[in-house]
Amino acid sequence: MLQMQNELNNATNGDHWRSGKTQLGKTIDWRRCIVMETAELIDSYPWKHWKSVDAVTDIENVRIELVDIWHFLLSLALENFDSAQAQACILQALQSDQPTDVPEDVIEQVRVHEQMMAVALDSSAVSEAYLETLSVCFFRSCHTAGLDFAHLYQIYMAKNVLNQFRQDHGYKEGTYRKQWDGREDNVVMFEIIEEMSSFSGETLYQSLKIAYSRLD
């Protein structure tokens, strides 16, 4: 996944993205990306006391947001370390984190995700210890959302297919339609992979192509 993320970043941000700039000169801040995606993740929980009081957690969207965060976490690791170091830090976090019972209370679940946000808000240098701490928080968030590593991998691969599909269909030019008959393309992607007996990137791409061609 680190290799795939590197290739994706090269394609979307230019070969020198590790300098902290895109090929167009825009500043890249992976930690800010993590913070903002975590905020979107938290909004998938019914934490608001003033509206939608009977709402339930949109757990599928929580998992999608976690995969988006995973893209940014891998990118942060690659920006600061070589692939071997990045892999070692993340694996250490995965192996050292001891899963605990998932809190039943929604607010307690939200607090697990807020711990990841708090670490991402730290603007100090990205050391190996920092990356491992952030990764531990990420895997705890995954555990809270019922997202194991195998499922994380599958959705990550699927999201890369979707990202490629977006690029091939006018995302950069602003002509791509992210809403497909009232549903976000992420949701359509999820529905397709849930019906697969085994994951295939080519099958997913073709299925997305068929669904997209049917839009009004």
MARSE-150898 format. One record per residue: residue in three letters; x, y, z of N, C-alpha, C in turn. Coordinates in steps of 0.2 Angstrom, whole numbers. Each point is the difference from the previous one (the first is absolute). Example, Ala and Ser with C-alpha at 12.3 -4.5 7.8 and 13.67 -1.06 7.14 Angstrom:
   residuo     n.u     n.v     n.w    ca.u    ca.v    ca.w     c.u     c.v     c.w
       ALA      66     -28      39      -4       6       0       4       6       0
       SER      -2       5      -4       4       6       1      -4       5       3
//
This chain:
   residuo     n.u     n.v     n.w    ca.u    ca.v    ca.w     c.u     c.v     c.w
       MET       4      -6       0      -4       6       0       4       6       0
       LEU       6       0       3       5       6       0       2       1      -7
       GLN       2      -5      -4       2       1      -7      -6       3      -4
       MET      -6      -3       1      -6       3      -4      -1       7       2
       GLN       0       2       7      -1       7       2       5       4      -3
       ASN       7      -2      -1       5       4      -3      -2       2      -7
       GLU      -2      -6      -4      -2       1      -7      -6       5      -1
       LEU      -5      -1       5      -5       5      -1       2       7       2
       ASN       4       1       5       2       7       1       4       3      -6
       ASN       4      -4      -3       4       2      -5      -4       2      -6
       ALA      -6      -4      -1      -4       2      -6      -5       6       2
       THR      -2       1       6      -4       5       2       3       7       2
       ASN       6      -1       3       4       6       3       6       1      -3
       GLY       3      -4      -5       6       1      -3       6      -4       4
       ASP       5      -1      -4       5      -4       3       4       3       6
       HIS      -1       6       1       4       3       6      -5       2       5
       TRP      -5      -4       1      -5       2       6       3      -1       7
       ARG       6      -4       0       3       0       7       3       6       3
       SER       0       5      -5       3       7       2      -5       4       4
       GLY      -7      -3       0      -5       4       3      -4       4      -5
       LYS       1       0      -6      -3       4      -5      -2      -5      -6
       THR      -6       2      -3      -2      -4      -6       3       3      -6
       GLN      -1      -3      -6       3       3      -6      -2       7      -2
       LEU      -6       2       3      -3       6      -1       2       5       5
       GLY       5      -2       5       2       5       5      -4       0       7
       LYS      -6      -4       0      -4       0       6       3      -4       6
       THR      -1       3       6       3      -3       6      -4      -6       1
       ILE       4      -6       2      -3      -6       2       1      -1       8
       ASP      -6      -1       3       1      -1       7      -5      -6       2
       TRP       4      -6       0      -4      -6       1      -3       0       7
       ARG       3       3       5      -3       0       7      -7       4       0
       ARG       0       5      -4      -6       4       0      -5      -4      -4
       CYS       2      -4      -5      -5      -4      -3      -3      -5       4
       ILE       4      -3       5      -2      -5       5      -5       3       4
       VAL       1       6       3      -4       4       4      -7       1      -3
       MET       0       2      -6      -6       2      -3      -4      -6      -2
       GLU       3      -6      -2      -3      -6      -1      -3      -3       6
       THR       4       1       6      -3      -3       6      -6       4       2
       ALA       0       7      -1      -6       4       1      -6      -3      -4
       GLU       1      -1      -6      -6      -3      -4      -2      -7       2
       LEU       5      -4       3      -1      -7       2      -5       1       7
       ILE       2       5       4      -4       1       6      -7       2      -2
       ASP      -1       4      -5      -7       2      -2      -4      -6      -2
       SER       3      -6      -1      -4      -5      -2      -3      -4       6
       TYR       1       3       6      -3      -2       6      -5       5       2
       PRO      -5      -3       4      -6       5       2       2       3       6
       TRP       5       4       0       3       4       6      -4       6       2
       LYS      -3       3      -5      -3       7       1      -7      -1       4
       HIS       0       4       5      -5       0       5      -6       4      -3
       TRP       1       4      -5      -5       5      -2      -4      -2      -6
       LYS       2      -5      -3      -4      -2      -6       1      -7      -2
       SER      -4      -3      -4       0      -7      -1       2      -5       6
       VAL      -4       1       5       1      -3       6      -1      -8       0
       ASP      -4      -2      -5      -1      -7      -1       4      -3      -5
       ALA       5       4      -3       4      -3      -5       5      -6       3
       VAL       2      -4      -5       5      -5       2       6       1      -3
       THR       6      -3       2       6       0      -3       0      -3      -7
       ASP       3       4      -5       1      -2      -6       7      -3      -1
       ILE       0      -7       2       6      -3       2       4      -1      -7
       GLU      -3      -1      -6       3      -1      -6       4       6      -2
       ASN      -3       6       1       4       6      -1       5       1       5
       VAL       0      -2       6       5       0       5       6      -4      -3
       ARG      -1      -6      -3       5      -4      -3       3       3      -6
       ILE      -4       3      -4       3       4      -6       4       5       2
       GLU      -2       4       5       5       6       2       6      -3       3
       LEU       0      -6       4       6      -3       2       5      -2      -5
       VAL      -3      -2      -6       4      -2      -5       3       6      -3
       ASP      -3       6      -1       2       6      -2       6       2       4
       ILE      -1       0       7       5       2       5       6      -5      -1
       TRP      -1      -6      -2       6      -5      -1       4       3      -6
       HIS      -3       2      -5       4       3      -6       4       6       3
       PHE      -2       4       4       4       6       3       5      -3       5
       LEU      -2      -5       4       5      -2       4       6      -4      -3
       LEU      -1      -3      -5       5      -3      -4       4       5      -4
       SER      -3       5      -2       4       6      -3       4       3       4
       LEU      -2       2       6       4       3       6       6      -4       1
       ALA      -1      -7       1       5      -4       1       6       0      -6
       LEU      -3       0      -6       5       0      -6       3       6      -1
       GLU      -3       6       3       3       6      -1       6       1       5
       ASN       0      -3       5       5       0       5       5      -5       1
       PHE      -2      -6      -3       5      -6       1       0      -4      -6
       ASP       5      -4      -1       0      -4      -6      -5      -6       1
       SER      -1      -4      -5      -6      -5       1       1      -5       5
       ALA       7      -2       1       1      -5       5      -1       3       7
       GLN       2       6       2      -1       3       6      -8       1       1
       ALA      -3       2      -5      -7       2       1      -4      -7       1
       GLN       2      -5      -3      -4      -7       1       2      -2       7
       ALA       6       1       2       2      -3       7      -4       4       5
       CYS      -1       6       0      -4       4       5      -7      -2       0
       ILE      -3       0      -6      -7      -2      -1      -1      -7       3
       LEU       4      -5      -2      -1      -7       2       1       0       8
       GLN       5       3       2       0       0       8      -6       3       3
       ALA      -3       5      -3      -6       3       3      -6      -6       0
       LEU       0      -3      -6      -5      -5      -1       0      -6       5
       GLN       7      -2       1       1      -6       4       0       2       8
       SER       1       6       1       0       2       8      -6       2       2
       ASP      -5       2      -4      -6       3       2      -5      -6       2
       GLN      -2       0       7      -4      -6       2      -7       2       0
       PRO      -4      -3      -4      -7       2      -1      -4      -1       7
       THR      -4       5       1      -4       0       6      -7       0      -2
       ASP      -5      -1       5      -7       0      -2      -2       7      -3
       VAL      -4       0      -5      -3       6      -3      -5       3       5
       PRO       1       6       1      -5       4       5      -7       0      -3
       GLU      -5      -2       3      -7       0      -2      -2       7      -1
       ASP       2       5       4      -2       7       0       3       4      -6
       VAL      -5       3      -4       3       3      -6       5       6       1
       ILE      -1       3       6       5       6       1       7      -3       2
       GLU       0      -6       3       6      -3       2       3      -3      -6
       GLN      -4      -2      -5       3      -2      -7       3       6      -3
       VAL      -3       5       0       2       7      -3       7       2       3
       ARG       0      -1       7       7       2       3       6      -4      -2
       VAL      -2      -6      -2       6      -5      -3       3       4      -6
       HIS      -5       2      -4       2       3      -7       3       7       2
       GLU      -2       4       5       3       6       2       7      -1       2
       GLN       2      -5       3       7      -2       2       4       1      -6
       MET      -2      -3      -6       4       0      -6       1       7      -2
       MET      -6       4       0       0       7      -2       5       4       4
       ALA       0      -2       7       5       4       4       7      -1      -2
       VAL       2      -6      -1       7      -2      -2       1       4      -7
       ALA      -4      -1      -5       1       4      -6       0       7       0
       LEU      -3       3       5       1       7       1       7       3       3
       ASP       4      -5       2       6       1       3       5       2      -6
       SER       3       6       0       4       2      -6       7      -1       1
       SER       2      -3       5       7      -2       1       3      -4      -5
       ALA       6      -1       0       4      -4      -6      -3      -7       1
       VAL      -1      -3      -6      -2      -7      -1       6      -5       1
       SER       0      -3       6       5      -5       2      -3      -7      -1
       GLU       4      -5       1      -3      -6       0      -5      -2       5
       ALA       2       3       6      -4      -1       6      -7       4      -1
       TYR       0       6      -3      -6       3      -2      -4      -4      -5
       LEU       3      -2      -5      -4      -4      -5      -3      -6       3
       GLU       4      -4       4      -3      -6       3      -6       2       5
       THR       1       6       3      -6       2       5      -6       1      -4
       LEU       1       4      -6      -6       2      -4      -3      -7      -3
       SER       4      -4      -2      -2      -7      -3      -4      -4       5
       VAL       2       0       6      -3      -3       5      -7       3       1
       CYS      -1       6       0      -6       4       1      -5      -2      -6
       PHE       3       0      -6      -3      -2      -6      -3      -7       1
       PHE       4      -5       2      -3      -7       0      -5      -1       6
       ARG       1       4       5      -6       0       5      -6       3      -3
       SER       0       5      -4      -6       3      -3      -3      -6      -5
       CYS       4      -3      -4      -2      -6      -4      -4      -5       4
       HIS       3      -2       6      -3      -5       4      -6       2       3
       THR      -1       7       1      -6       2       3      -6       0      -6
       ALA       3       1      -6      -5       0      -6      -1      -7      -2
       GLY       3      -5       3      -1      -7      -3       4      -1      -6
       LEU       5       3      -1       4       0      -7       7      -4       2
       ASP       0      -6      -2       6      -4       1       5       2      -6
       PHE       6      -3       1       5       2      -5      -1      -3      -7
       ALA      -3      -6       0      -2      -3      -7      -5       4      -3
       HIS      -5       3       3      -5       4      -3       3       7      -2
       LEU       4       2       5       3       7      -2       4      -1      -7
       TYR       4      -5       0       4      -2      -7      -5       0      -6
       GLN      -6      -4       1      -4       0      -6      -3       6      -2
       ILE      -2       4       5      -3       7      -1       5       5      -3
       TYR       6      -1       3       5       4      -3       2      -1      -7
       MET       0      -6      -2       1      -2      -7      -6       2      -4
       ALA      -6       0       2      -6       2      -3       0       7      -1
       LYS       2       4       5       1       7       0       5       3      -6
       ASN       5      -4       0       5       2      -5      -3      -1      -7
       VAL      -4      -6      -1      -3      -1      -7      -5       6      -1
       LEU      -4       2       5      -5       6       0       4       6      -2
       ASN       6       1       3       4       6      -1       2       1      -7
       GLN       2      -6      -3       2      -1      -7      -5       2      -4
       PHE      -6      -3       2      -6       1      -4      -2       7      -1
       ARG       0       4       6      -1       7       0       5       4      -4
       GLN       6      -2       0       5       4      -4      -1      -1      -7
       ASP      -2      -7      -2      -2      -1      -7      -6       3      -3
       HIS      -4       2       5      -7       3      -2      -1       7       2
       GLY       6       4       0      -1       7       0       1       4       7
       TYR       2      -4       5       1       3       7       4       6       0
       LYS       6       0      -3       4       6       0      -3       6      -4
       GLU      -4      -2      -5      -3       5      -4      -6       3       3
       GLY      -3      -3       5      -6       2       3      -6      -2      -3
       THR       0      -5      -5      -6      -3      -3      -2      -6       3
       TYR       3      -3       4      -2      -6       3      -6       1       5
       ARG      -4      -5       0      -6       0       4       1      -4       6
       LYS       0       2       6       1      -4       6      -6      -2       3
       GLN      -6       3      -2      -6      -2       2      -3      -5      -5
       TRP      -2      -6       1      -3      -4      -5      -7      -2       2
       ASP      -4       4      -3      -8      -1       2      -1       1       7
       GLY       3       5       3      -1       2       7       4      -4       5
       ARG       5      -4      -3       4      -4       5       8       2      -2
       GLU       4       1       5       7       1      -2       3      -6      -3
       ASP       5       1      -4       3      -6      -4       3      -5       5
       ASN       3       3       6       2      -5       5      -5      -5       2
       VAL      -6       2       1      -5      -5       2      -2      -5      -5
       VAL       0       2      -7      -1      -4      -5       6      -5       0
       MET       6       2       1       6      -4       0      -1      -6       5
       PHE      -2       3       6      -1      -5       6      -5      -6      -2
       GLU      -5       2      -3      -6      -4      -2       3      -6      -5
       ILE       4       3      -5       3      -5      -5       5      -5       4
       ILE       4       2       4       5      -4       3      -3      -5       5
       GLU      -6       2       3      -3      -4       4      -3      -6      -3
       GLU      -2       1      -7      -3      -6      -4       6      -4      -3
       MET       6       2       1       5      -4      -3       2      -6       4
       SER       1      -6      -3       2      -6       4       7       1       2
       SER       4       3      -5       7       1       2       2       7      -4
       PHE       4       4       3       1       7      -3       4      -1      -6
       SER      -2       4      -5       4       1      -6      -1       7      -2
       GLY       6       3      -1       1       7      -2      -3       2      -7
       GLU       1      -5      -4      -3       1      -7      -7      -1       0
       THR      -3      -5       3      -7       0       1      -3       6       3
       LEU       3       2       5      -3       6       3       0       6      -5
       TYR       5       1      -3       1       6      -5      -6      -1      -5
       GLN       0      -6      -3      -5       0      -5      -8       1       3
       SER      -1      -3       6      -6       1       3      -2       8       1
       LEU       5       3       2       0       8       1      -2       3      -7
       LYS       4      -2      -5      -1       3      -6      -7      -1      -3
       ILE      -3      -6       1      -7      -2      -2      -5       5       4
       ALA       1       0       7      -4       4       4       0       7      -2
       TYR       6       3      -1       1       7      -2      -4       2      -7
       SER       1      -5      -4      -3       1      -7      -8       0       0
       ARG      -3      -2       6      -7       0       0      -3       6       3
       LEU       5       5       3      -3       6       3      -3       4      -5
       ASP      -5       4       2      -4       4      -5       5       6      -2
//
